[in-house]
Amino acid sequence: MRAVSYAQFGGPEVLHVADVPIPEPGPRQVRVRVTASVVHPVDLMIRSGRFPAPLPTGLPYIPGWDVAGVVDAVDAAVEQFTIGDEVIGFSPWLQTTAGAHAEYVVLEAAWLATAPAGVPAIEAATLPTNGLAAAQALDLLALPAGSTVLVTGAAGQVGGFVLALARAAGLRATGLAGTDDRAFVESLGAAFLSRSDDPAGTFDAVVDLAVIGPSLLDLIRDGGGYVAASPPLRPDPVWEIRTYALEVRPDGPRLGELVELVTRGDIPLRVAGVYPFADAAAAHDRLARGGVRGGVVIVP
């Protein structure tokens, strides 16, 4: 099969299309024929050799987390999917190095959900990793309806999903973003706050996706909660404020709940660009330039 691959760390130019063996599903796994996958900032960090922790296997790597595609082969122990089912999910790449920028990828059946009906695969592929990150951030906070939450980086992929899920949960969200993103933030029922302004007031919780840092703890009421964008960024608890960190994990049933919200129109899916395997370097370069509002999608 064809796959995007790299055998040395470096800039986008190290990416190339390689012929590699088709993977076979093991116990409780399925093989997915990939229709679309998505590039994430962590893909760029790993490719450049800047990832700060050891990886489970060595080069060469096939990158890619999210996948939308069609079940192509199924282990006999898998009951929830059959060949021909359209599915979405993601590979926890830092654990498996099983990349989705390939014609086929093998994943645990428990990591997958049925794809949203009537939604193009290039849009559906943008949901799994970032949507689950947003859902798990709010799950950590466990806020009752009517609570207030400040979301920094609110116009980014995870931030947009947090705003949508906050609205669905009856939370009162404020989105901190650039001036050009006001319309998007307000379209999700959130109050808009420009990142050029100093936040004021008190919130029940903060989801800090823009990595503003511990200074935001001053805006949280005692007993409130703070979610950092990654474990190394989690501050120590202060003033009875609970602190957490995002460490997204695959969860097929939870993803299925997000799919229902997508099909009801409660969660918008955004695509910033679509690139074939041969243009993977251009996709990485586009994401690296910043300002992306939507998923950068790779297709076979």
C-alpha positions in Angstrom: 0.0 0.0 0.0 1.0 3.6 -0.4 1.7 5.7 2.7 3.2 9.1 3.7 6.5 8.2 5.4 9.8 9.6 6.6 13.0 7.9 7.5 14.8 10.9 9.1 13.9 13.9 11.1 13.8 17.3 9.5 11.6 19.8 7.6 8.5 18.9 5.5 10.9 17.9 2.7 11.6 14.6 4.5 8.1 13.4 3.8 7.6 11.1 0.8 5.2 8.5 -0.5 6.4 4.9 0.2 5.2 1.5 -0.6 4.8 -0.5 2.7 3.1 -3.8 3.6 -0.7 -3.7 4.2 -1.2 -4.2 8.0 -3.3 -7.2 9.3 -5.7 -6.8 12.1 -4.9 -8.6 15.4 -7.3 -9.6 18.2 -10.2 -7.1 18.6 -8.9 -5.0 15.8 -10.2 -3.8 12.4 -8.5 -2.6 9.3 -9.8 0.6 7.8 -9.4 1.6 4.2 -8.6 5.3 4.7 -10.6 8.0 2.9 -9.2 11.0 4.8 -6.9 11.8 7.8 -5.8 15.0 9.4 -2.4 16.7 10.2 -1.9 17.9 13.8 0.7 20.1 15.3 2.2 17.1 17.2 2.9 15.5 13.7 5.1 18.5 12.9 6.9 18.3 16.2 7.7 14.6 15.9 8.7 15.0 12.2 11.2 17.8 13.1 12.8 15.7 15.9 11.6 18.1 18.6 9.2 15.8 20.5 10.5 15.9 24.1 9.8 12.2 25.0 10.9 8.8 23.7 8.7 7.1 21.1 7.8 3.4 21.2 9.5 2.5 18.0 12.2 3.9 15.8 12.1 5.4 12.3 10.8 5.2 9.6 7.4 6.6 10.6 4.0 6.8 9.0 2.3 9.9 10.7 -1.3 10.6 11.2 -3.9 10.2 14.0 -7.5 10.8 12.8 -9.1 8.6 10.2 -12.3 8.4 8.3 -12.8 5.4 6.1 -14.4 2.0 5.5 -13.9 -1.2 7.4 -11.9 -3.5 5.2 -11.1 -6.5 7.5 -12.3 -7.5 10.9 -11.0 -9.8 13.6 -13.5 -12.6 14.5 -13.9 -11.3 18.0 -15.2 -7.9 16.9 -19.0 -7.7 17.0 -19.8 -4.0 16.5 -18.4 -3.5 13.0 -18.5 -5.5 9.8 -16.8 -5.1 6.4 -18.1 -2.1 4.5 -19.0 0.0 7.6 -18.1 3.7 7.4 -16.2 4.6 10.6 -14.2 7.3 12.2 -11.6 7.2 15.0 -8.0 7.9 15.8 -4.8 6.1 16.5 -3.1 7.2 19.7 0.1 7.6 17.7 2.4 8.3 20.6 1.6 4.8 21.9 1.3 2.8 18.7 3.1 4.8 15.9 0.4 3.3 13.7 -0.1 6.2 11.3 -3.3 7.0 9.4 -1.6 8.8 6.5 -1.8 5.5 4.6 -4.2 3.6 2.4 -5.0 1.3 5.3 -4.6 1.5 9.0 -5.3 -1.1 11.8 -7.0 0.1 15.0 -8.7 -1.3 18.0 -12.4 -1.7 17.4 -13.0 0.1 20.7 -11.4 3.2 19.3 -13.9 3.6 16.5 -17.4 4.9 16.0 -19.9 4.8 13.1 -19.2 7.8 10.8 -21.9 10.6 10.9 -24.4 9.9 8.2 -24.4 12.3 5.3 -21.2 14.0 6.3 -18.3 13.9 3.8 -15.3 11.9 5.0 -13.0 14.9 4.7 -15.1 16.7 7.3 -15.8 13.7 9.5 -12.0 13.0 9.8 -11.6 16.3 11.7 -13.8 15.2 14.6 -12.1 12.3 16.5 -8.9 13.6 18.1 -9.9 17.2 18.6 -13.5 16.5 19.4 -12.6 13.9 22.0 -10.0 16.3 23.5 -12.7 18.9 23.9 -15.2 16.4 25.4 -12.6 15.0 27.8 -11.6 18.6 28.9 -15.2 19.3 29.9 -15.6 15.8 31.4 -12.6 16.6 33.7 -14.3 19.8 34.9 -17.7 18.1 35.4 -19.5 21.5 35.4 -23.2 21.7 36.1 -25.5 23.5 33.6 -25.3 27.3 34.0 -21.6 27.3 35.0 -19.3 29.8 33.3 -16.2 28.7 31.4 -13.5 30.7 29.7 -11.9 29.0 26.7 -8.7 30.4 25.4 -7.7 29.6 21.8 -11.4 29.4 21.2 -11.3 29.6 17.4 -8.8 26.7 17.1 -9.9 23.2 16.3 -10.2 22.0 19.9 -11.4 25.4 21.1 -14.3 25.4 18.6 -15.4 21.9 19.8 -15.2 23.0 23.4 -17.5 26.0 22.7 -20.0 23.7 20.8 -20.0 21.1 23.6 -20.3 23.8 26.2 -23.4 25.1 24.5 -24.9 21.6 24.2 -24.3 21.1 27.9 -26.0 24.3 28.9 -22.8 26.1 30.0 -22.1 29.8 29.6 -18.9 30.0 27.6 -16.6 33.0 26.8 -14.3 32.5 23.9 -10.9 34.2 23.9 -9.7 34.6 20.3 -8.5 37.0 17.6 -10.7 39.8 16.4 -11.3 38.1 13.1 -12.8 35.1 14.9 -15.6 37.0 16.7 -18.4 35.8 14.3 -17.3 32.2 14.7 -17.2 32.4 18.5 -20.5 34.1 18.7 -22.1 31.6 16.3 -21.5 28.9 18.9 -23.4 30.9 21.5 -20.4 32.1 23.4 -19.5 35.6 24.5 -16.4 36.9 22.6 -13.3 38.2 24.3 -10.5 39.6 22.1 -7.0 38.2 23.0 -5.8 41.8 22.9 -7.9 42.6 26.0 -7.2 41.6 29.5 -9.9 39.1 30.7 -12.0 40.4 33.6 -14.5 38.8 35.9 -14.6 35.4 37.5 -15.3 32.1 35.9 -16.2 28.7 37.3 -13.5 27.1 35.0 -10.9 27.8 32.3 -9.9 25.6 29.4 -6.5 27.1 28.4 -5.8 26.0 24.9 -3.8 29.1 24.0 -1.3 28.3 26.8 -1.6 31.6 28.6 -0.7 29.8 31.8 -1.1 30.0 35.5 -2.0 33.7 35.5 -5.5 32.6 34.5 -6.0 31.0 37.9 -6.7 34.5 39.2 -9.9 34.5 37.1 -11.3 31.3 38.6 -13.5 31.2 41.7 -12.4 29.1 44.7 -13.4 25.5 44.0 -13.4 26.0 40.3 -11.3 24.2 37.7 -8.5 24.7 35.2 -7.5 22.5 32.2 -4.1 22.9 30.7 -3.4 22.0 27.1 -0.9 19.2 28.0 0.5 17.5 31.1 3.7 19.5 31.4 1.7 22.7 31.4 -0.5 21.8 34.4 0.0 24.2 37.3 -0.2 23.2 40.9 -3.7 23.6 42.5 -4.1 26.9 44.4 -7.1 28.4 46.3 -8.9 25.1 46.2 -8.9 25.3 42.4 -8.7 21.9 40.7 -6.2 21.7 37.9 -6.1 19.1 35.1 -4.3 18.5 31.8 -5.5 17.3 28.5 -4.1 13.9 27.4 -6.6 12.8 24.8 -7.4 9.1 24.6 -9.4 7.1 22.1 -12.9 6.3 23.2 -15.3 4.8 20.6 -18.5 5.2 22.7 -17.8 8.8 23.6 -16.9 9.5 20.0 -20.3 8.0 19.1 -22.0 10.6 21.3 -20.1 13.4 19.4 -21.3 11.9 16.1 -24.9 12.3 17.3 -24.3 15.9 18.1 -22.7 16.4 14.6 -25.7 14.8 12.9 -28.0 17.1 14.9 -26.1 20.1 13.8 -24.8 21.0 17.3 -21.1 20.6 16.3 -19.7 22.3 13.2 -16.9 20.6 11.3 -14.3 22.8 9.6 -11.8 22.0 6.8 -9.0 24.4 6.1 -7.5 22.4 3.1 -7.3 19.0 1.4 -4.0 17.6 0.2 -3.1 14.3 -1.6 -0.3 12.1 -0.2 2.1 13.5 -2.7 1.5 17.0 -1.3 2.0 16.0 2.4 4.9 18.4 2.7 2.7 21.3 1.6 0.1 20.3 4.2 2.7 20.3 6.9 3.9 23.7 5.7 0.4 25.1 5.8 -0.2 24.0 9.3 3.2 25.3 10.4 2.4 28.8 9.1 -0.4 29.1 11.6 -3.7 30.8 11.5 -5.5 27.6 10.4 -9.2 27.6 11.1 -10.2 24.0 10.4 -8.5 20.6 9.8 -5.7 20.2 7.3 -6.8 17.0 5.6 -4.7 14.3 3.9 -6.3 12.0 1.3 -4.9 9.0 -0.5 
